[in-house]
Amino acid sequence: MNKAMLVDRMADVTKFSKSTCKECLEAFITTVGKALKQDKQVVLTGFGTWKVQKRKSRVGVNPATGKKMTIPAKKVPTFRAGKALKDLV
């Protein structure tokens, strides 16, 4: 399911217009993104948790040349499904 399909489904379920559902989805995505940028976690009880995880720097291999290189440390967003979502699936 892509974003357009999700908006269509939200409009069917809520009986709101597609444009309203699209605005709500965009607002949700923006809000979660801003919270993660500030290293805050977002918890939707039963659904799941988004948070920022820090990865250490490590040594990797360039697949094209076979040469070793250092992959720098970075922050990555992660999602962990909640119990209700796991039980649903």
C-alpha positions in Angstrom: 0.0 0.0 0.0 1.4 3.4 -1.0 0.5 6.9 0.3 -2.2 7.5 -2.2 -3.9 4.1 -1.5 -3.7 4.8 2.3 -5.3 8.2 1.8 -8.1 6.6 -0.3 -8.7 4.0 2.4 -8.7 6.6 5.1 -11.3 8.6 3.2 -13.5 5.5 2.8 -13.3 4.7 6.5 -13.8 8.2 7.9 -16.1 9.6 5.2 -13.8 12.7 5.1 -12.6 14.1 1.8 -9.4 12.8 0.3 -7.8 16.2 0.6 -8.6 16.3 4.3 -7.2 12.8 4.8 -4.1 13.7 2.8 -3.6 16.8 5.0 -4.0 14.7 8.2 -1.5 12.1 7.0 1.0 14.8 6.0 0.6 16.4 9.4 1.2 13.1 11.1 4.3 12.4 9.1 5.7 15.9 9.7 5.0 15.8 13.4 6.7 12.4 13.8 9.6 13.5 11.8 10.1 16.7 13.8 9.9 14.7 17.1 12.5 12.2 15.9 14.8 15.1 14.7 14.7 16.3 18.3 15.7 12.8 19.6 12.2 12.3 21.1 10.3 9.1 20.7 6.7 8.9 19.5 4.5 6.2 21.2 1.1 5.2 20.0 0.0 2.7 22.6 -0.9 -0.6 21.0 0.3 0.4 17.6 4.0 1.0 18.1 6.9 3.3 18.9 9.2 5.3 16.7 12.6 6.4 18.1 16.1 7.4 17.0 18.8 4.8 17.4 22.5 5.7 17.3 24.8 3.4 15.2 28.5 3.3 16.0 31.0 3.8 13.2 32.3 0.5 11.7 34.5 -0.9 9.0 32.9 -2.0 5.8 34.0 -3.2 2.4 33.3 -1.4 -0.9 31.6 -4.1 -3.0 32.9 -2.6 -6.3 36.6 -2.4 -5.3 36.8 -4.7 -2.3 38.6 -1.9 -0.4 38.0 -1.5 3.3 36.4 1.8 4.4 35.1 3.3 7.6 31.3 3.8 7.8 30.7 6.8 10.0 28.4 6.8 13.1 24.9 8.0 12.4 21.4 8.2 13.8 18.6 6.2 12.2 14.9 6.1 12.8 13.4 2.8 14.0 9.9 1.5 14.5 8.9 -1.2 16.9 5.4 -2.7 16.6 3.2 -2.7 19.7 1.3 -5.7 21.1 -2.0 -4.9 19.5 -0.4 -4.5 16.0 1.5 -7.8 16.4 -1.7 -9.6 17.5 -3.5 -8.2 14.5 -1.0 -9.5 12.1 
